[in-house]
Amino acid sequence: MNKTNSFVKYLKNISNFINSLLEKNLNKLNSKNLYFLIKNNKIILIFVALVVIFVSYLSIPTFYNETNILKRLKNEFNSKFDIDIKFSNNIKYNLFPRPHFAIANSVIIDKDIEISNIRSIKIYLTLDNLFSLKNIKFNDLIFQNANFNLNQKNYKFFLNLLKKKIFKDRNLKIEDSNIFFRNSVDEVLFVNKILKFEYYYEPKELKNIFYAESEIFNIPYSMKTFFNEDESIIFSQLNLMKFEIENELSLNNEKKIGNSELVFNKSKQILEYQIEKNFIEFQIFDKIDQPNKTYKGKFNFKPFFATFEGAVDEINLNYLFESNAIIAELLKTEIFNNKNIDFQLNINADKVYKNLNLKNINLSSRIQEGLIDSDKTTFEWRNFANFELSESLIFVKNGELVLDGKLKININDYNKVYTFLLTPKNYRSEINIIDLNFTYNFDQKIAELKDIRIDNKINQNVNKILNNVILKKDDLQNKIYFKNLLNQAIKSYAG
């Protein structure tokens, strides 16, 4: 590359000199200086001759035997990259923008199994030793429009490339491609879209670096990965949506130990995990808000299912269900609407952040067969009532997150409820159980309540009053709004 840049710079200097010379002499063109101009045309002729010679030199590879070229390229991939590649006979040599071989429709083989088909490979050449195919040297490589099929046996394909020592002399790029992650029966679990993968050597840090720009489940992310000196630890930096993750994973033992620092807005968590043959176990610490509380989880690969559970003093629901929260954003992408995902979530909390009325929360959710529900989620409102969700479904409608389900409310002490709401005594009818169907839009903060049954009886006026509940931005406004709305419904129910 340095030789190429020097040569290009040299050509530019000659070109600038010739242009200056022509301008100077053409402006003075007459019978007296015509001889001088003809004499200086020798420079132009020399320059043209040099260009012809240089282009002819670059064109030498077009005369090589196609079979010999493919054999030489295959040996290069085997020896330098440890990749068994099968080239088609569709090979071309191009001069521009840099001299390179372009090969269409190639295949990568791993243990006699095809793991990738590549529509286009470009192999760039250095400018020295073009006279001999045996001594020809290759520079950067670019794979374009490739499909990789990875599974539990060959999933380390991209990681193993990072260990190669060849990137001091060349870079490898993969563009506009896809990775299909498959299970043991060859079913596609998920697809990673490659925008750009790049392997290169960083001379200042003396190490190979793998940089990726990708999309998974339509979520863009970027990642930078590298090994330590003895390749016993792999480091990675990941940017995913609003998450910034720095990860360190030890590879020495059969049980691989790792830890990550997760930063989201101003919150910072520490993730500790261990990877064994068929599962991953982890625990998360909230470094700032709740350093003594942990969340635990487990991912099993055979068969695939995952669990996540935690017990905390206080839960901040804003992190989960605010319109711009990370969980809400992930749900909107519909990445969990996958029949291959089996996931169970259970979080118990004593109270809710900035809410004195709700307590003993058991947040439960299940993702199975492509459906997401929050059945068996329970919570208490003071000591006055217990709430339980059932037949629920979380889905995306017109780009907005929606929860639809049934809610059962068991009233423990209706007199305390009336006292809290400041309901006039002449409207305080006995109430024990309330059942209703609801739809809640997290983005618009609107709840539609319907089929409201009080002690198994439907009151149409109550349904009409509570049909459309619009939450306010301010907590105090919400408290006043709810009290007025509920008292209006209570008065209508009491007649």
Buried (B, 14 or more C-beta within 10 A) or exposed (E): BEEBEEEEEEBEEBEEEBEEBBEEBEEEEEEEEEEEBEEBEEBEEEBEEEEEEEEEEBEBBEEBEEEEBBEBBBEBBEEBBEBBBEBEEEBEBBEEEBBBBBBBBBBBEBEEEEBBBBBBBBBBBBBEEBEEBEEBEBBBBBBBBBBBBBBBEBEEBBEEBBEBEBBEBBBBBBBBBBBBBBBEEEEEBBEBBBBBBBBBBEEEEEBBBBBBBBBBBEEEBBBBBBBEEEBEBBBBBBBBEEBBBEBBBBBEEEEBBBBBBBBBEEBBBBBBBBBEEEBBBBBBBBBEBBEEBBBEBBBBBEEBBBBBBBEBEBBBBEBBBBBEBBBBBBBBBBBBBBEEBBBBBBBBBEBBBEBEEBBEBBBBBBBEEEBBBBBBBBBBBBEBBBBBBBEBBBBEEEEBBBBBBBBBBEBBEBEBBBEBBEBEEEBBBEBEEBBBBBBBBBBEBBBBBEEBBBEEEEBEEBBEBBEEBEBEEEEEEBEEBBBEBBBBBBBBBBE
